[in-house]
Amino acid sequence: MPKKRSPRRQPSRRLACEGVEFTEVEFPRSIRPRLVVRFAEGLSLLVEDEQAIDLAAEFIVAFRAAEEGGRQ
């Protein structure tokens, strides 16, 4: 059995756009302290928060070890 379509209400008249305005809005950004570690080789490491410090330290140790291994 086919579904019965519900009748759609038709507006009595079409609405017309009378104008458009654009507004620039600035949303305040929350200030979060971050630590940026810059290496002489041009690499930058962004530490977002305290939980990332251990991971950043592990990365720095591995990076320095790879750097030293590459020089030999």
C-alpha positions as CSV (number, residue, x, y, z in Angstrom):
1,M,0.0,0.0,0.0
2,P,1.6,3.3,-1.0
3,K,2.2,5.9,1.7
4,K,-0.1,8.9,1.7
5,R,1.7,12.2,1.4
6,S,0.9,14.8,3.9
7,P,-0.2,18.0,2.4
8,R,2.4,20.8,2.6
9,R,1.3,24.2,3.6
10,Q,2.0,26.7,0.9
11,P,2.7,30.3,1.9
12,S,0.1,32.7,0.8
13,R,2.9,34.7,-0.9
14,R,6.6,34.2,-1.5
15,L,9.0,36.0,0.8
16,A,11.5,38.2,-0.9
17,C,15.0,39.0,0.4
18,E,15.3,42.8,0.9
19,G,18.9,43.0,1.8
20,V,22.0,41.2,3.1
21,E,24.5,42.5,5.6
22,F,27.8,41.0,6.7
23,T,29.3,41.6,10.1
24,E,32.8,40.6,11.3
25,V,32.7,39.1,14.7
26,E,35.8,38.4,16.9
27,F,35.5,35.6,19.4
28,P,37.9,35.9,22.3
29,R,40.4,33.1,22.4
30,S,41.2,31.5,25.7
31,I,44.7,32.0,26.7
32,R,46.5,28.8,27.4
33,P,50.2,28.9,28.3
34,R,52.3,26.7,26.0
35,L,56.0,25.9,25.8
36,V,57.8,26.0,22.5
37,V,61.2,24.3,22.3
38,R,63.2,25.4,19.2
39,F,66.2,23.4,18.1
40,A,69.1,24.8,16.2
41,E,68.3,22.5,13.3
42,G,65.0,24.3,12.7
43,L,62.7,21.9,14.4
44,S,60.1,23.3,16.8
45,L,58.3,21.4,19.4
46,L,55.0,22.7,20.9
47,V,54.2,21.4,24.4
48,E,50.5,22.0,25.0
49,D,50.1,21.2,28.7
50,E,51.7,19.4,31.6
51,Q,50.6,16.0,30.4
52,A,52.7,16.4,27.3
53,I,55.9,17.1,29.1
54,D,56.9,13.5,29.5
55,L,56.2,12.7,25.9
56,A,58.2,15.8,24.8
57,A,61.1,14.8,27.0
58,E,61.1,11.3,25.4
59,F,61.0,12.8,22.0
60,I,63.9,15.2,22.7
61,V,66.1,12.3,24.1
62,A,65.3,10.2,21.0
63,F,65.9,13.1,18.6
64,R,69.3,13.9,20.2
65,A,70.2,10.2,20.1
66,A,69.3,9.9,16.4
67,E,71.2,13.2,15.8
68,E,74.3,11.9,17.5
69,G,74.1,8.5,15.7
70,G,73.8,10.3,12.4
71,R,77.0,12.2,12.9
72,Q,79.3,9.2,13.5
